[in-house]
Every structure is written in C-alpha cells, then in structure tokens.
Amino acid sequence: MSAMFRNMSGEKRLAIGAVMAVGLIAVWLVWGQRADHVPVEVMGQALVQNEPFEVKVSFADGRPRAGQTAHVHFTTLRDGQVFDLVENNYLPHVIISSENYQSFIHTIEPEHDAPGVYGVDFEFGEPGEYRIWFEVDNYERAERHGEDAALIAFADVNVAGRARASLVEPFVRGKTAQTGPYTVALEHSPLTAKAPADFRVSVRNAAGKIMPLLDPEPSIHVIVGNNFDFFRHGHTLPALAGTFIDFRETFPAPGEYIYWTRIYVDGEDGVAAAEVPFLLEVQ
C-alpha cells in the first residue's frame, strides 16, 4: 500500500488524502455527537420520603453544557410504577441551582410531558456542579411541605464548558428589590451560624402602601446553601392582618445562602405575584 502510494502522482495523492481526511472528520463528528447526546438518567436520592415515591431525573439529549438550555425530565414512580401526580392530587416542585447560585430556578408549574413525566427548560449558564431537587406534596393533607412532603429527592449533575466573560448576578444583595410595580422588603435579625434568625417580608406598591397578601398561603420560599447541604422549602402563613410574612430559620454554618420567595399580593387589579431571590450572608 505504501509503495503504491509513493508511485502515485502528486494530484492522486492529494485527492486520496482529502478523501481520507473527510472520512476521519465525519467519523469524529458522528462519534462526538453520539458521545454528547447519549441520554443521561439518574435516580434521585431521597431527603424526605413519607410515601413510597421515587423520581428519575433524565436528560434526553445528553449531559448539558454551560450556556445550553436543556429540558430536564422527571419520571415519578410509586411502588416502582410510573405514577401521575397531577391526576392524583399531588403537586410537583422543581428547584435547580448552580454551586455559585448564578443559575437558579424554582417552579411549581413544570410541563406535564406525559402521564407521570414532568419537565422544565433550564439554562445551565455556568460550568460546575448543579443540584436538582424534586418535591412531591400531597394536597389531601393539611401539612404537606418540607418534612411533611410525600417526597423530597435530589440529583447532582456536573456541567462542562466555559464560564461567561461577565456575570450579571441574578440575586439581590440588599434588603429591597423592585419586581414589576412592587417593592419587596426583607428584614432580619443578625445572621449568625447556629443561632435562630427572625425574618419579616413585606410588599409595597409604587405609592409606598403595604399590600395585603393572599389568604391562606400567600408565599412560597426556598433557601439553599452550605454547598447544597442546606435546603428549606416552605409556604409561610401571613402575620399581622395579612400584610407581613414572618418566619424563623437557623443556619448550620457561615457562608452565602439564597433565599428565594414568591409572594402573592391581593392587588388593585387582582392577584399578582412578586418574586425575588435574596442573597443572605451568614457570619
């Protein structure tokens, strides 16, 4: 073969070399595409399991990369069989966070992709570790959130790729945040690890009036931090004639935590939602 190749004219050598190069590129592209698009599935690890639920987290198009929006699928199982939550009066929650909190989402409205299968579109903005939480709440029970949830499970995914050149922080470092026509104010006592801290949240309109909150469950909140080891999810009842949200929390270690809240306001034009993530710095 090598002797035949040496005896060929220069033009024939170039032509054969070009064909071989194209073939190698095609093989590399196909192999690379297959490697990047192999479906990924992982069973969630239970943090709370009061009913026999499990969740399978999957990426049909393969492991996501930084800067890519991926559709994350959640298949819910009860006693090992696919089980549809919505049809049986259960509510799914999805929370996804990057390790540096630059990419974060909480939703109680995942897409209903198929019976027992839910999904969310999420932009994995940064490379690094992400944690995905999935909570199942039984709406036939009065106490159904947090430690009383039917299931809280998590799965981790490592996202490869390049970091963005510049970052726009998606969270608020101060104690007030403007969201639409409303200002959300956060007050709290000193944040010290292992010591209880008291929080109060209120919403004001453009005129500075404190807005009444929707009854009976006016807010949802999620707190994550301490390298993903800390996770709280609750629905807080209103205090003081339905105008403030009060709650108490104890943080296990110093560091940064994200407090995300959605508050439902009984506004002049009907019910409105004020949503904001605050960054908490615990000493």
C-alpha atoms as one frame of an Amber mdcrd trajectory, in Angstrom:
protein
   0.000   0.000   0.000   2.795   2.419   0.940   4.689   1.545  -2.288   1.589
   2.135  -4.396   1.040   5.487  -2.648   4.670   6.547  -3.328   4.319   5.684
  -7.031   1.172   7.787  -7.463   1.225  11.263  -8.930   1.015  14.235  -6.620
  -2.556  15.016  -7.710  -3.751  11.481  -6.894  -2.024  11.616  -3.515  -3.764
  14.884  -2.688  -7.139  13.519  -3.806  -6.822  10.347  -1.700  -5.529  12.336
   1.271  -8.517  14.679   1.042 -10.966  11.767   0.940  -9.307  10.161   3.983
  -9.372  13.463   5.890 -13.057  13.971   5.150 -13.767  10.430   6.299 -11.880
  10.914   9.555 -13.679  14.202  10.216 -17.039  12.547   9.560 -16.234   9.688
  11.959 -15.071  12.167  14.623 -18.213  14.264  14.241 -20.538  11.269  14.446
 -18.679   9.829  17.450 -18.596  13.205  19.169 -22.271  13.798  18.518 -23.154
  10.397  19.926 -20.977  10.962  22.992 -22.567  14.349  23.694 -26.115  13.166
  23.061 -26.201   9.898  24.981 -29.268  10.126  27.262 -28.413  10.567  30.923
 -30.578   9.093  33.705 -30.105   9.164  37.452 -32.360   8.157  40.342 -32.987
  10.893  42.874 -31.673  10.407  46.397 -34.407  10.846  48.993 -34.092  13.524
  51.675 -37.718  13.113  52.821 -39.858  10.093  51.931 -43.217   9.886  53.705
 -44.867   7.988  50.845 -43.390   5.273  48.563 -42.343   7.688  45.793 -39.163
   7.812  43.731 -38.125  10.145  40.924 -35.890   9.505  37.926 -34.110  12.589
  36.539 -33.047  12.418  32.897 -31.636  14.448  30.015 -32.811  13.023  26.690
 -30.208  14.990  24.708 -27.269  14.076  26.896 -25.425  15.828  29.680 -25.935
  19.623  29.397 -23.092  22.048  28.732 -22.565  25.577  30.013 -24.656  28.117
  28.137 -27.092  25.447  26.926 -30.796  25.304  27.691 -31.744  21.702  28.378
 -35.074  20.030  29.013 -34.882  18.175  32.321 -37.310  15.240  32.622 -38.712
  13.905  35.895 -40.393  10.493  35.891 -42.348   9.866  39.093 -42.678   6.336
  40.442 -44.852   4.974  43.237 -44.130   1.447  44.436 -41.850   1.136  41.419
 -44.552   2.002  38.847 -44.937   5.215  36.849 -47.441   7.368  38.716 -49.118
  10.571  37.551 -49.040  13.212  40.275 -51.459  15.817  38.957 -54.181  13.278
  38.225 -53.976  12.073  41.832 -53.972  15.452  43.623 -50.222  15.747  44.166
 -48.169  18.818  43.246 -44.574  18.652  41.985 -41.962  21.315  42.789 -38.648
  21.675  40.949 -35.628  23.609  42.223 -32.324  23.759  40.316 -29.254  25.679
  41.449 -25.651  26.039  40.378 -22.988  25.882  43.051 -22.377  29.646  42.812
 -26.135  30.449  42.618 -25.664  32.206  39.263 -28.192  29.840  37.697 -31.311
  29.176  39.764 -34.951  28.254  39.261 -37.901  27.235  41.378 -41.190  26.273
  39.782 -44.445  24.652  40.851 -45.554  24.514  37.234 -43.335  22.008  35.399
 -44.573  20.901  31.999 -46.730  17.769  32.006 -44.772  15.917  29.307 -46.616
  12.588  29.629 -48.503  10.626  32.304 -46.128  10.550  35.265 -43.474  12.568
  33.416 -42.766  16.258  34.051 -40.167  18.603  32.658 -38.606  22.040  32.831
 -36.402  24.009  30.460 -33.361  25.334  32.293 -30.324  27.274  31.114 -27.174
  25.850  32.657 -25.393  29.178  32.473 -22.143  28.250  34.206 -19.876  25.199
  34.254 -19.621  23.293  37.509 -21.823  21.368  39.909 -25.599  21.710  39.917
 -28.133  20.217  42.267 -31.687  19.382  41.222 -34.388  18.972  43.872 -37.815
  17.444  43.210 -40.569  17.666  45.819 -43.956  15.946  45.826 -46.709  17.463
  48.002 -49.926  15.610  48.837 -52.749  18.146  48.561 -55.115  15.927  50.520
 -53.037  16.618  53.632 -53.049  19.896  55.585 -49.356  19.509  56.479 -47.659
  18.694  53.191 -44.483  20.764  52.796 -40.901  20.366  53.986 -40.545  17.467
  56.426 -44.200  16.572  55.783 -43.757  16.253  51.999 -44.534  12.967  50.305
 -41.061  13.092  48.758 -38.060  15.389  48.537 -35.251  13.955  46.432 -32.177
  15.375  44.736 -29.768  14.588  41.927 -26.428  16.189  41.041 -25.067  16.924
  37.582 -21.678  18.244  36.504 -21.803  20.711  33.620 -18.747  21.185  31.410
 -17.893  24.178  29.235 -16.530  27.691  29.533 -17.550  30.315  32.060 -19.110
  33.504  30.763 -16.800  36.510  30.468 -19.076  38.677  32.592 -21.736  37.783
  35.112 -24.954  39.568  35.970 -25.883  38.459  39.450 -29.422  37.044  39.406
 -29.902  37.630  43.123 -30.268  40.735  45.296 -27.553  41.564  47.816 -29.528
  44.275  49.591 -32.752  44.173  51.584 -35.150  45.617  48.992 -35.910  44.504
  45.446 -38.066  46.015  42.729 -40.188  43.483  40.868 -42.753  44.919  38.469
 -44.810  47.599  40.228 -43.922  46.276  43.692 -41.030  46.589  46.126 -40.242
  43.548  48.248 -38.570  44.378  51.575 -36.655  41.846  53.653 -35.856  42.482
  57.325 -33.993  40.090  59.592 -32.092  39.873  62.835 -28.308  39.268  62.715
 -27.438  36.162  60.691 -25.116  34.048  62.799 -24.467  30.344  62.257 -26.336
  28.018  64.652 -28.357  30.904  66.146 -32.060  31.409  65.268 -32.728  34.388
  62.982 -36.103  36.100  62.624 -37.277  37.256  59.189 -40.040  39.582  58.036
 -41.029  40.163  54.400 -43.455  42.782  53.078 -44.573  44.120  49.704 -45.306
  47.768  48.890 -46.807  49.361  45.800 -45.420  52.366  43.926 -47.097  54.736
  46.399 -45.398  53.024  49.343 -48.538  51.326  50.618 -48.063  47.916  52.244
 -50.054  45.466  50.172 -52.432  42.864  51.640 -51.362  39.303  50.959 -53.389
  36.475  49.544 -55.005  34.174  52.094 -54.411  31.431  53.249 -50.972  30.629
  51.704 -49.555  33.897  50.402 -45.940  32.853  49.883 -43.546  30.142  48.816
 -39.906  30.205  49.775 -36.780  28.160  49.197 -33.450  28.547  50.991 -30.348
  26.725  49.751 -26.702  26.982  50.766 -23.757  25.459  52.614 -22.542  23.608
  49.500 -26.060  22.276  48.837 -26.220  20.608  52.252 -28.832  23.086  53.475
 -32.291  23.011  51.884 -35.541  24.507  53.134 -38.835  24.771  51.307 -41.955
  26.205  52.866 -45.248  28.008  52.424 -45.471  30.664  55.115 -48.718  31.945
  56.608 -49.297  35.712  56.837 -48.914  37.659  60.086 -50.287  40.978  61.346
 -53.608  41.147  59.492 -52.192  39.542  56.378 -49.607  42.186  55.488 -46.301
  40.560  56.542 -44.583  37.203  56.203 -42.765  36.202  59.400 -40.579  33.141
  59.858 -37.565  31.904  61.802 -34.583  29.981  60.468 -31.315  28.598  61.857
 -28.317  28.259  59.550 -25.827  25.461  60.241 -22.629  27.194  59.073 -21.262
  30.561  57.910 -21.415  31.369  54.220 -23.769  32.502  51.477 -27.337  31.260
  51.154 -30.039  32.045  48.616 -33.487  32.940  49.929 -35.939  32.798  47.011
 -39.525  33.830  47.586 -42.700  34.298  45.617 -45.367  36.341  47.390 -48.953
  36.565  46.172 -50.383  40.053  46.570 -54.071  40.927  46.656 -53.632  43.946
  44.378 -55.976  46.514  42.913 -56.109  44.584  39.629 -56.411  41.148  41.188
 -53.846  38.676  42.436 -50.247  39.380  41.436 -47.005  37.551  42.201 -43.860
  39.302  43.421 -40.826  37.059  43.021 -37.234  37.735  44.097 -34.064  35.878
  45.193 -32.119  37.486  48.057 -28.524  36.608  48.902 -28.021  36.028  52.631
 -24.564  36.249  54.191 -24.315  34.265  57.413 -21.457  35.001  59.807
